[in-house]
Amino acid sequence: MDKFTLQLLMLVNMRLILPLFLFLLFYSGNPLDEPSSFNLCEQIEIKDNVMFAWPSDGNSSEKHIVHSGIKTSTGILEKVGKNCFAGLAGIYGYDYLNKKQVCYINFEDGYICSLKESEAMYLAENGFSEVDSNFKINSFSISILIKRRKFDFKFDTGFEGTFALPYKSNIPFLKDSHAVLECLETSSTKPEHYIERSYSRKSIGFNGIYYGSAITVSQGLKLPKVGMGFLKGFNWIIDFKNNKIYARKNSKSIDTFPDNNEYTCNAIDDKLIIIKKRAQRDDYSLGAEIKSVNNLLVTRENLCEMLDLLHTTSDWKSLQLTVSNLNNAK
């Protein structure tokens, strides 16, 4: 090998090796996509499409619901409909995400981090893509295409479903095949009845790619929102400083079928109240109270256990229920 060829090979090798050496030197230790490499991280968990977080002070016994639908953090658990979670200490509201400036939510591996701008930039350039989004004072939204029409959905980690739209007669898929549910709004002083339509495996466009997803259209909703049924299928970078959102698909699946149990109840004032039912079912009325399950009286002590049993039982005929305000009970 002549001297010129040897010098040429050495030059090529240096050009290949030097960038790799500098990269390893700069990012030595854990890969940047791991929580120990970031500035501040907290563990998160998803249970029944509810997102929990543990504070970073090391006290892992206290967990909080991450609920972006609430403007500020609060310890008043009654503001969340489902309060039957062991070890729950309180709620992280919208400010929990906002105060982190650049917030990284990794649903795949289970952590949420506060990023430095350099860390966020590195992640954004490695597998993430910017999302069409909109930021407001107390909320932010992402854009979705449904039948070539653009919808903006509020990013709401406190919502367990996928996509929910307020009822409007011009919704392009309104007449597609769907299930009809009768619902009861209990948050107001005077309970109100409304109708909800549930759609399965609707095609939605997000960042140039189409996915199958469940969608609900509800008369009881004021603004469109996207919840954990869809959000958990991606890792997110939320840059509040520059009003930008980045996303990357992870291995978790998107919910394609809505929760269409024949009946749904909730814990309200230490009582189990039926708040939703399929339109064709009339065994029990909306607003009826479940007094006992399998010959066991519902008490404050077993309320959450009974609620979980009812939520996981698709056909209540397999249970022995005593219900007040029965309608054509069998």
Steps between C-alpha positions, in 0.01 A plus 500: 500500500651836395533798732219698332246217537594452866451872574165495320374206707612668823314818402178308420521308829546823698195653335295196599641445847524859625124576489427167672761577768356846564146360518601236755692759699208744507230242569703266718310293752136413448333555163317831483167323459520365855368688806830498691650710221252783541477796733194400704286188460211338678355153467158466338252215470193446284216301655166474319609796284558717808847656529670510841829660603722473807674815630875520441572557871541125547168444677370228269206416728304810388372505144301764318259492208644705214198694384564775246133588498545674837678835478703469821611225733262418779467248780120490480439155360124548466565710188591181318212258437707189567660529841526129576876451468711365785780730614366801312622824658358764268487644150763656276317758290591683180778689676676168568576476128532873436751574777751261345550737203610213275312189610586152373238228553623149422192278524690199370753480784297681766654835592449873461794742490590865497743548210771749429463661159807315370349167611167581341670601176699176489187287551300705250762431234510126572172332415260773610305722265332834570123488546247749369396654832351804668579647842262703715531646849379192688505226237655374179363295211611278212352486150342185358357426156174305477359448152726779370364748755725653765401489867691647795486281811595620846790294640344355817680234702204499739271358232502119480356473149654564157329780307180675607309758297203717597190409299454699179283405207779566246751248640607306187472150650191559715281251312764224489433182698502572875363405841263735684544559872277687744702695756452695819698815580543511879748784550232771492250563779219378273590171324446510125447222247675496164579266210844374402596322176794258499696411185756220463815491285454837334787612277675808643797684349777613732830642375454357153418145616154344537404290803188315610342648812179510700308829493202622699259780413325636805221747566649551846833635375591862427848467347680220309759312704750218452577270790718216619349243264694675221773695683654188658590373151765771460788660689467878519719809527297804607700822468306769684776756449480485120140371476593184311409132536693202366384138492639155425294180472586242765412132536173560691180455302232762447153409628290415195181401681321725753395376842148393408396301804125465523508701824756727667494625857712737703569578865310817592467615862592150624230344284514292180289684244421382144615779266495334156315222321442367150188656351329165441545378859234582760574266791626793707441875484758777479556642846407176672706406807653154534433399860663155507709271280485122541312542830766737641382847598694783336680695771760774507763240585428267203379766255812491283513120493138485386559770239793308355292180485219677314743668257665168412172308460357558152171319572346596833253210472778281639486703822232515768417870527263691722427832330272785598281672240475187286344514156357167380743313727523130462 
